[in-house]
Amino acid sequence: MLFRSGNIEVASLKTNNKTRDRHLKSKSFFNVKKFPSISVESTESVLIGDTLNVTGNLIISGVTKDFHILFKYLMLSKEQSKQTDVDAITLTGDLLIDRRDYELTAYKRMIGNEIAIKLNLVFRTQPSLQ
């Protein structure tokens, strides 16, 4: 399996609006103090060409739901990743969730229920310690 699990620290989420970022981390939405991370657990990942097909569980605010996402997969050499002695893999993909599925129900009349999530992930190998 190419991808197993990962965590996203809720405090690291950015929307390009500082007021909205603070509000998203409050009790009204993600409640960062009670649920500091969003977790992803892969049950299956298959690489076909430059596409990584990942199926698994997405855990937001303590609620677990199935997800499926197709990532564009790109392997970067040391030179391309602009890091000394480091290779990198980048994954980019989009996921659409319904916030009600994760009990994120504040401001029902002001905010739509579908949330588009754009993921840009970069995985780097550790430089050798020799």
Stockholm file with secondary structure:
# STOCKHOLM 1.0

chainA/1-130         MLFRSGNIEVASLKTNNKTRDRHLKSKSFFNVKKFPSISVESTESVLIGDTLNVTGNLIISGVTKDFHILFKYLMLSKEQSKQTDVDAITLTGDLLIDRRDYELTAYKRMIGNEIAIKLNLVFRTQPSLQ
#=GR chainA/1-130 SS CCCCEEEEEGGGCCCSCHHHHHHHTSTTTTCTTTCCEEEEEEEEEEEETTEEEEEEEEEETTEEEEEEEEEEEEEECTTTTTCTTCCEEEEEEEEEEEGGGGTCCTTTTTSCSEEEEEEEEEEECCCCCC
#=GC SS_cons         CCCCEEEEEGGGCCCSCHHHHHHHTSTTTTCTTTCCEEEEEEEEEEEETTEEEEEEEEEETTEEEEEEEEEEEEEECTTTTTCTTCCEEEEEEEEEEEGGGGTCCTTTTTSCSEEEEEEEEEEECCCCCC
//
